[in-house]
């Protein structure tokens, strides 16, 4: 049995022409060789498997080749090229910095650099994974890297450019290698399959190229694995089964279910995907990519953004024509939100199933019968609040005269729309019912902020006190009810209202009710907001012709708090003269 060589080694580029996906770098290096402008240090950086080390070897062979071609390609026949191909070259040295990352390895390299080449013009030192060198090794390497002998050229290769010291970067010409495109990988794989006598379709090659993620070496490794599984005849179904790739057929089926509003089929498809061992997050990510490809297919001029065979392009185009751009936009919004919240979800399967249901309802609309409000109530504009008239800052007085006895009046007809808009005027109520004020809750409350609000205070029905005069019991009960209704969820406002003192005085032709509060803010708010409500509550039919209301801000006298026994004794003597006489008769000492 002949020795087997993997495709990644067998088909490794040996010239700039066979280098894949790095045309700009190849052209720059060939021009520098042609003009004789060779630098003493190069840095090749980029992702894995994109040709950094291969380019370094080609460049090293080219500058030592005795018979280069007119296109600046190594001949492959001279002593330098043959010795390098057979692994016995003394002009090209490769060092693995991952296993030789100490100062001692750099010292050996510095001693080796002083030896001139035996064949060719230059001694080329290729240091792979140079970012693995320690800081001490980097510092020891600085002087040699900056001023090497005339025959020495260093080529440093790394996948992590950010880990290299800036002092090293400043001494090198830096070349950034790009990821290899899917089309370039597919074209190279097709050529290799033709040379190996393997039959494979474009769909399978695209799956392999996308799985490689821009690395040619990974693509060749996957190709070898696929050939080992399928043999010389590679089918698309065998490729996706061998590589454990989610078939795009599931995405097409899901989109058809979404367009029909069939969430049951969508959930069963998701269950089938899970039963085959696929990750749920990978499933929703693949669905997002499918929606993205549909959006690109639907928009003219974006065909270059699709890396897929022509047969699959046509299928995407056909399904995209059946979707609106609004549908695709909203579907992408749902899938991206689902993907973002997947890891934080407690029930991750339910999280994705709910997203599938929302996607199914996009074409028909989400049912809202359970939570829908009447249409008239939703569309009708809210009535404009009426601002209470501004009254004088000092005693504000309003005279309430007894109203004549009400007469029966025909009840006006109210349409359902107006009844929904004004529930307090509905026929079932029988009379106008005051509406309740919307309650706002907050951590703190100030009366000045309440004054600035332009909402009406609308509370419970009127308290009647027919047939007798207004007394403090009725006033206190009504005031307490009003305070409880106005200050719902506002303990500070409730305390301010309940602590206000009420004074009721009977005059010749009316009763005068006064509210005494502690500051101007309370007075202004009660005057502008509550007086009108109080007037409607104190509709009294009594011997008095009217009830007059006013509010005043007074400074309460500060009461002295008694703490010591002496203070208690003095207070007792002042309030009770008999105790004072007793102390004088018996000549007692008060301490």
C-alpha positions in Angstrom: 0.0 0.0 0.0 1.4 3.4 -1.0 1.7 6.0 1.7 -1.4 8.2 1.9 -1.0 12.0 2.0 -3.8 14.2 3.0 -5.1 16.8 0.6 -4.0 19.7 2.7 -0.4 18.6 2.3 -0.6 17.1 -1.2 -2.2 20.2 -2.8 -0.3 22.8 -0.8 0.5 25.8 -2.9 4.1 25.8 -4.3 4.0 29.0 -6.3 2.4 32.4 -6.2 0.1 31.3 -9.0 -1.4 28.5 -7.0 -1.9 30.7 -3.9 -5.6 31.1 -3.4 -7.4 34.2 -2.3 -4.3 36.4 -1.6 -3.6 38.0 -5.0 -2.7 41.4 -3.6 -0.1 39.9 -1.3 1.4 37.7 -4.0 1.7 40.7 -6.4 3.4 42.9 -3.8 6.0 40.2 -2.9 6.7 39.5 -6.6 7.2 43.2 -7.3 9.6 43.6 -4.4 11.7 40.6 -5.7 11.7 42.0 -9.2 12.9 45.4 -8.1 15.3 44.1 -5.6 13.6 45.8 -2.7 13.7 43.1 -0.1 13.0 44.0 3.6 14.9 42.3 6.4 11.7 41.3 8.3 8.2 40.5 7.3 5.1 39.8 9.4 2.3 37.6 8.0 -0.8 37.7 10.1 -4.4 36.5 9.5 -6.8 33.6 10.4 -5.8 30.0 10.3 -5.5 28.1 7.1 -5.4 31.1 4.7 -1.8 30.5 3.5 0.6 32.4 5.7 3.2 29.7 6.1 2.8 28.6 2.5 3.4 32.1 1.2 6.5 32.4 3.4 7.9 29.2 1.9 7.1 30.3 -1.6 8.8 33.6 -1.0 11.8 31.9 0.6 12.2 29.6 -2.4 11.8 32.4 -4.9 14.5 34.7 -3.5 17.0 31.7 -3.5 15.9 30.2 -6.9 18.7 30.2 -9.5 16.3 30.2 -12.5 13.1 32.1 -11.7 10.5 32.5 -14.4 9.5 35.8 -16.0 6.4 35.9 -13.7 8.7 35.6 -10.6 7.8 32.0 -9.8 10.4 29.5 -8.5 11.5 27.0 -11.1 11.4 23.9 -8.8 14.4 22.4 -10.6 17.4 24.2 -9.2 19.5 22.9 -6.3 17.9 25.3 -3.9 14.3 24.4 -4.9 15.0 20.6 -4.9 16.8 20.7 -1.5 13.9 22.6 0.0 11.3 20.2 -1.4 13.3 17.2 0.0 13.7 18.9 3.4 17.5 19.2 3.4 17.9 22.9 2.6 20.4 24.9 4.7 19.1 28.2 3.4 15.5 28.0 4.7 15.0 27.4 8.4 11.6 27.0 10.1 11.2 27.6 13.9 8.1 26.8 15.9 7.7 29.6 18.5 5.1 27.6 20.3 7.6 25.1 21.5 10.7 27.3 21.4 9.4 30.4 23.2 12.2 31.1 25.7 15.3 33.3 25.7 17.6 30.3 25.1 15.9 29.4 21.8 16.3 33.0 20.7 20.0 32.9 21.7 20.6 29.8 19.5 18.8 31.6 16.6 21.0 34.6 17.0 24.1 32.4 16.8 22.8 30.6 13.8 22.0 33.9 12.0 25.7 34.7 11.8 26.4 31.7 9.5 26.1 32.7 5.8 24.1 30.5 3.4 25.9 27.7 1.6 23.6 27.7 -1.4 21.7 30.8 -2.6 21.9 34.4 -1.5 19.8 34.5 1.6 19.2 32.6 4.8 15.5 32.8 5.5 14.1 32.2 9.0 10.4 31.4 9.2 9.1 31.7 12.7 5.6 30.3 13.0 3.2 31.3 15.8 5.5 34.1 16.8 3.0 35.5 19.3 3.8 32.6 21.6 7.3 34.0 22.4 7.7 35.3 25.9 8.3 39.0 26.7 12.0 38.3 27.5 12.4 36.4 24.2 10.9 39.3 22.3 13.2 41.7 24.0 16.2 39.5 23.3 15.2 39.2 19.6 14.8 43.0 19.1 18.4 43.9 18.2 18.9 41.0 15.8 15.5 41.7 14.2 16.3 45.4 13.7 19.9 45.0 12.3 20.4 41.4 11.0 23.3 40.4 8.8 22.8 41.3 5.1 22.1 37.6 4.2 19.4 37.1 6.8 15.7 37.6 6.3 13.0 37.0 9.0 9.4 36.0 8.2 7.2 36.0 11.2 3.7 34.3 11.0 0.9 34.7 13.6 -2.8 34.4 14.0 -2.9 36.9 16.9 -1.3 40.1 15.8 -2.5 42.0 18.9 -0.3 39.9 21.2 2.9 41.0 19.5 4.9 43.9 21.0 4.7 47.2 19.2 8.5 47.3 19.1 8.4 44.1 17.0 5.7 45.4 14.7 7.6 48.6 14.0 10.6 46.6 12.7 8.5 44.5 10.2 6.6 44.9 7.0 3.1 43.7 7.9 0.9 41.8 5.5 -2.7 41.0 6.6 -4.2 37.8 5.0 -7.9 37.7 4.4 -10.3 34.8 4.8 -10.8 32.9 1.6 -14.2 33.4 0.0 -16.6 30.5 -0.5 -16.5 30.8 -4.3 -12.6 30.4 -4.3 -12.8 27.4 -2.0 -15.5 25.8 -4.1 -13.4 26.3 -7.3 -10.3 24.9 -5.7 -12.2 21.9 -4.3 -13.7 21.2 -7.7 -10.3 21.1 -9.3 -9.0 18.8 -6.6 -12.0 16.5 -6.9 -11.4 16.3 -10.7 -7.8 15.3 -10.1 -8.8 12.7 -7.5 -11.6 11.3 -9.7 -14.3 12.1 -7.2 -17.8 13.0 -8.4 -19.4 15.8 -6.3 -22.2 18.3 -6.9 -22.0 22.1 -6.3 -24.4 22.0 -3.4 -22.1 19.6 -1.5 -19.0 21.7 -2.3 -20.8 24.8 -0.9 -21.7 23.0 2.3 -18.0 22.1 2.7 -16.9 25.6 1.9 -19.3 27.2 4.4 -18.3 24.7 7.1 -14.6 25.6 6.6 -15.4 29.3 7.5 -12.8 30.8 5.1 -9.9 28.4 5.8 -8.6 26.4 2.9 -6.8 23.9 5.0 -10.1 23.2 6.9 -11.9 22.8 3.7 -9.4 20.2 2.4 -9.6 18.3 5.7 -13.4 18.2 5.5 -13.2 17.1 1.9 -11.0 14.1 2.9 -13.4 13.2 5.6 -16.3 13.4 3.2 -14.5 11.2 0.6 -13.8 8.6 3.3 -17.5 8.5 4.2 -19.1 8.7 0.8 -16.4 7.3 -1.5 -15.8 8.6 -5.0 -19.5 9.5 -5.5 -20.5 12.3 -3.1 -24.2 13.1 -2.6 -25.7 16.2 -0.8 -27.7 14.1 1.7 -24.6 12.1 2.7 -22.6 15.3 3.2 -25.1 17.0 5.5 -25.5 13.7 7.5 -21.7 13.2 7.8 -21.0 16.8 8.7 -24.1 17.2 11.0 -25.2 20.2 9.0 -28.8 21.5 9.3 -30.4 21.1 5.9 -31.8 24.2 4.4 -34.9 22.2 3.5 -36.1 22.7 7.1 -35.9 26.5 6.7 -37.9 26.3 3.5 -40.6 24.2 5.1 -40.8 26.5 8.1 -41.3 29.6 5.9 -44.1 27.9 4.0 -45.8 27.1 7.3 -45.3 30.7 8.4 -46.9 32.1 5.3 -49.9 29.7 5.8 -50.2 30.6 9.5 -49.7 26.9 10.3 -47.9 27.1 13.7 -48.5 23.4 14.3 -46.4 22.4 11.4 -43.7 24.8 12.5 -43.6 23.3 16.0 -43.5 19.8 14.6 -40.6 20.7 12.3 -38.7 22.2 15.3 -39.3 18.9 17.2 -37.9 16.9 14.3 -34.8 19.1 14.2 -34.2 18.5 18.0 -34.7 14.8 17.6 -31.8 14.7 15.2 -29.5 16.1 17.8 -29.2 19.7 16.6 -28.8 22.5 19.1 -31.8 24.7 19.5 -29.8 27.9 19.3 -28.2 26.7 16.1 -31.7 26.1 14.7 -32.9 29.7 15.4 -29.6 31.1 14.0 -30.0 29.1 10.8 -33.6 30.4 10.5 -32.3 34.0 10.9 -29.8 33.3 8.1 -32.5 31.9 5.9 -34.6 35.0 6.4 -31.6 37.2 5.6 -30.9 35.3 2.4 -34.6 35.7 1.4 -34.3 39.4 2.0 -31.2 39.6 -0.1 -32.8 37.5 -2.9 -35.9 39.8 -2.9 -33.8 43.0 -3.4 -32.4 43.5 -6.9 -28.7 44.1 -7.1 -27.7 42.1 -4.0 -27.0 38.8 -5.7 -23.3 39.1 -4.9 -24.1 38.8 -1.2 -25.3 35.2 -1.7 -22.7 32.4 -1.5 -24.7 29.5 -2.9 -25.1 27.5 -6.1 -27.3 28.8 -8.9 -30.0 26.1 -8.4 -30.3 27.2 -4.7 -30.4 30.9 -5.7 -33.4 30.2 -7.9 -35.2 28.5 -5.1 -34.5 31.3 -2.7 -35.8 33.8 -5.4 -39.0 31.9 -5.8 -39.8 31.8 -2.1 -38.8 35.4 -1.6 -41.3 36.5 -4.3 -44.1 35.0 -2.1 -43.1 37.1 0.9 -43.5 40.8 1.4 -40.5 42.8 2.6 -42.5 43.9 5.7 -43.1 40.2 6.6 -39.4 39.4 6.2 -38.5 42.5 8.3 -40.8 41.6 11.1 -39.8 37.9 11.0 -36.1 38.8 11.2 -36.9 41.0 14.2 -38.6 38.1 16.0 -35.8 35.6 15.3 -33.0 38.0 16.3 -34.8 38.8 19.6 -35.3 35.1 20.2 -31.7 34.4 19.5 -30.5 37.2 21.8 -32.7 36.0 24.7 -32.2 32.3 24.3 -29.4 31.9 26.9 -31.3 33.9 29.6 -34.5 32.0 29.1 -35.5 29.5 31.8 -37.5 27.3 29.4 -35.5 27.5 26.3 -37.6 25.2 24.1 -40.7 27.2 25.0 -38.8 30.4 24.2 -38.2 29.2 20.6 -41.7 27.7 20.2 -43.3 31.0 21.2 -41.2 32.7 18.6 -42.4 30.2 16.0 -46.0 30.9 16.9 -45.4 34.7 16.5 -43.9 34.0 13.1 -46.9 32.0 12.1 -49.3 34.7 13.1 -47.5 37.4 11.1 -49.4 36.7 7.8 -52.8 36.6 9.5 -52.4 38.8 12.5 -52.3 37.9 16.2 -55.8 37.2 17.6 -56.7 39.9 20.1 -60.3 39.0 21.0 -59.6 38.2 24.6 -57.8 41.4 25.4 -59.5 43.8 23.0 -61.4 46.8 24.2 -64.4 48.3 22.4 -63.4 49.9 19.1 -65.3 53.1 19.9 -63.6 53.4 23.2 -60.2 52.9 21.7 -60.6 55.4 18.9 -62.6 58.1 20.7 -60.4 60.9 22.0 -60.3 61.5 25.6 -62.3 64.6 26.8 -60.2 67.7 27.4 -59.7 68.4 31.1 -61.3 71.6 32.4 -59.1 73.8 34.4 -60.7 75.1 37.6 -61.0 78.9 37.8 -58.2 80.5 39.7 -59.4 82.1 42.9 -57.9 84.8 45.1 -54.9 83.6 47.3 -56.5 84.8 50.6 -59.8 83.6 51.9 -61.5 82.2 48.9 -65.2 82.3 49.2 -68.0 80.7 47.1 -71.7 81.1 47.9 -73.9 78.0 47.4 -77.6 79.0 47.0 -80.3 76.4 47.4 -81.2 74.9 44.0 -84.9 74.7 43.0 -86.5 71.3 43.1 -85.5 69.3 40.0 -88.1 68.6 37.4 -88.4 65.4 35.4 -86.8 65.7 32.0 -86.7 63.3 29.1 -83.6 61.2 29.1 -81.7 61.9 25.9 -80.8 59.0 23.6 -77.1 58.0 23.8 -75.4 56.1 21.1 -73.3 53.0 22.0 -70.2 54.9 20.9 -70.9 57.9 23.1 -71.8 55.5 26.0 -68.4 53.9 25.6 -66.8 57.3 25.5 -68.8 58.7 28.5 -69.8 55.8 30.8 -71.0 58.3 33.4 -73.8 59.4 31.0 -75.1 56.0 30.1 -78.9 55.4 30.5 -78.3 52.6 32.9 -76.9 55.0 35.4 -80.1 57.0 35.6 -78.1 60.2 36.4 -74.7 61.6 35.8 -72.1 59.6 37.7 -68.9 61.4 38.5 -65.8 59.6 37.2 -62.9 58.6 39.3 -59.6 60.3 38.9 -56.7 58.2 37.5 -54.4 57.4 40.4 -50.7 58.1 40.0 -48.3 56.4 42.4 -44.8 57.5 43.2 -42.1 57.4 45.8 -42.8 61.0 46.9 -45.4 63.7 46.6 -45.5 67.5 46.9 -48.5 69.8 46.9 -46.8 72.1 44.4 -46.6 69.3 41.9 -50.3 68.5 42.5 -51.2 72.2 41.8 -49.6 72.0 38.4 -51.7 69.0 37.4 -54.6 69.9 35.1 -56.8 66.9 35.9 -60.2 67.2 37.4 -60.9 65.7 40.7 -63.9 63.4 40.1 -65.0 61.3 43.0 -68.0 59.5 44.6 -71.6 60.6 44.6 -72.8 63.7 46.6 -73.3 63.3 50.3 -76.8 64.5 51.2 -77.8 66.1 54.5 -81.4 67.1 53.9 -83.7 68.5 56.5 -81.2 69.8 59.1 -78.4 72.2 59.5 -74.8 71.5 58.7 -72.9 70.3 61.8 -69.3 69.3 62.5 -70.1 65.6 62.5 -71.4 65.8 58.9 -68.5 68.0 57.9 -65.9 65.7 59.4 -67.4 62.6 57.8 -67.6 64.2 54.3 -64.0 65.6 54.6 -62.7 62.2 55.6 -64.3 60.5 52.7 -63.0 63.1 50.3 -59.5 62.8 51.7 -59.6 59.0 51.3 -60.8 59.2 47.7 -58.4 62.0 46.5 -55.3 60.6 48.2 -55.4 57.0 47.1 -51.9 55.7 47.2 -50.6 59.1 48.5 -50.0 58.9 52.2 -48.4 62.3 52.5 -51.4 64.0 50.8 -53.8 62.1 53.0 -52.0 63.2 56.1 -52.0 66.8 54.9 -55.8 66.8 54.3 -56.7 64.9 57.5 -54.6 67.3 59.6 -56.3 70.4 58.3 -58.6 71.9 61.0 -62.2 72.7 60.2 -64.1 75.6 61.8 -67.9 76.0 61.3 -69.5 79.3 62.3 -73.2 80.2 62.0 -73.9 83.7 60.9 -77.2 85.6 60.3 -78.1 84.2 56.9 -75.5 81.4 56.2 -73.1 78.9 57.7 -69.4 79.7 57.3 -67.1 76.7 57.0 -63.4 77.4 57.1 -60.5 75.0 56.4 -57.3 75.9 58.3 -54.1 74.5 56.7 -50.4 74.9 57.7 -48.9 76.5 54.5 -49.6 78.4 51.3 -49.2 75.4 49.0 -52.0 73.5 50.8 -54.2 76.5 50.8 -53.8 77.1 47.1 -54.3 73.5 46.2 -57.5 73.1 48.3 -58.8 76.4 46.9 -58.3 75.6 43.3 -59.1 71.9 43.4 -61.3 70.8 46.3 -63.7 73.7 47.0 -65.8 73.0 43.9 -66.2 69.4 45.0 -67.0 70.3 48.5 -69.7 72.7 47.4 -71.4 69.9 45.5 -71.2 67.6 48.5 -72.6 70.2 51.0 -76.0 70.7 49.2 -78.0 71.3 52.4 -81.7 72.1 52.5 -82.0 73.7 55.9 -83.1 76.9 57.6 -79.9 78.6 56.5 -80.1 80.2 53.0 -76.6 79.2 52.0 -73.3 77.6 53.0 -70.1 79.6 52.5 -66.7 77.9 52.2 -63.3 79.3 52.5 -59.7 78.1 53.1 -57.0 79.9 55.1 -53.4 79.3 55.8 -52.6 79.8 59.5 -49.5 79.3 61.6 -50.4 76.8 64.4 -49.1 77.6 67.8 -46.3 75.3 68.7 -47.3 73.3 71.8 -44.7 72.8 74.4 -43.9 69.2 75.1 -43.6 68.2 78.8 -40.7 65.9 79.6 -39.4 66.4 83.2 -41.4 65.9 86.5 -41.0 69.6 87.2 -42.7 70.5 83.9 -45.4 68.1 84.6 -46.0 69.6 88.1 -46.2 73.1 86.8 -48.6 72.1 84.1 -50.8 70.4 86.7 -50.8 73.5 88.9 -51.7 75.7 86.0 -54.5 73.6 84.9 -55.9 72.7 88.3 -56.1 75.6 90.9 -57.0 73.2 93.7 -53.6 71.5 93.4 -51.9 74.9 93.7 -53.9 75.7 96.9 -52.9 72.4 98.4 -49.2 73.0 97.8 -49.5 76.5 99.4 -51.4 75.2 102.5 -48.9 72.4 103.2 -45.8 74.4 102.1 -44.7 71.7 99.7 -41.6 71.9 97.5 -42.0 71.2 93.8 -38.9 69.7 92.3 
